[in-house]
Amino acid sequence: MVARLERSFRGISERLVIRYLTNLGGEQVAADTVEGDDWTATFTSETVGVGPSLQLTEVTVVFEGNDDTLGPLVERFAQKAMRAGG
């Protein structure tokens, strides 16, 4: 069965999204798409306001693929994309 998961991540760039996805076994096939053996990830980014004066990049990634492998892939990607606040 094919699954679809959408997750948003703040404070990372599209360049890092591509790096993380290729490190997880994918290959960049378009400017906004990385494909792996059983999955595809497409992403968009926008600048969002956080409070009165701070702006961050928010990247939204749509993961599609094999139901069995998609959950672990998204979890591994989220761990790489996690940013600690300070």
N, C-alpha and C positions, 0 to 999 in steps of 0.2 A: 504494500500500500504506500502511496506517495503522501508525504507529510509536508506541511508548510509552517514555518515558524518565523515570526518577525520580532526582532529585538533592536532596541536603540541603545547606543553607547555615547556618552559625552566625554569630550576631552581627548579623543583620538582622531587622527587624520585618515583620509582615504588611503594614503600611502601605507600607513600602518595596517589598515584593514587588509589590503592586498598582501602585505608581508606575512601577517598572521595566517591568512587563509592558504597562501602558498606553502608556508611551513607546515600546515596541517595536511598537505598532500594535494592541494589544488593547483590549477594552472590558470593564469589570467588569459581570458579569451576575448575580452572587450574592456573598454575603459572602466566599466562599472560591474563587471561580471568575472567571477572565478568559478571554475568547475573542477570537481573531484570525480572519483570513480562512480560514486552513487549519490552525488549531491551537486547542487548549483547554489551559489550565493550571489545576489545582486544587491547593490547598495547605493544609497543617495546620502547627501550631507547638506546641512544647513546650519546657519549660525543662530543660536538661541540665546535669549537674555536670561541671566541668572542674577536676580536682584537688580538694584537700580543702575549699576555701572559695570557689571561683569558680563562678558559674552563668551560662550564656548561653542565649539563645533560639536554638533550632534550627528552621528552617523547612524542611519537605519539600515540594517541588513536583513534581507529576506532570504532565508534558507529554505531550499526545497530539495527533497530527496527521499531515499529509502527510509521508511519509518523506523527500522531497527538501528540505523547508523546515525540518523540526524540528531537525536538527543545528545549522545556523547560528543558529537562534533560541535554542537552549539555550546555545550558546557566547557569544552577545551578552549574554544574561541573566547568565551566570556572570561575565563581565567586569564588569558593573555591580555584581553582588553581592559581588565579591571585597573582602575587608577586609585591610588590611596590619596585621600585628602590631607591637607595639612593645615 
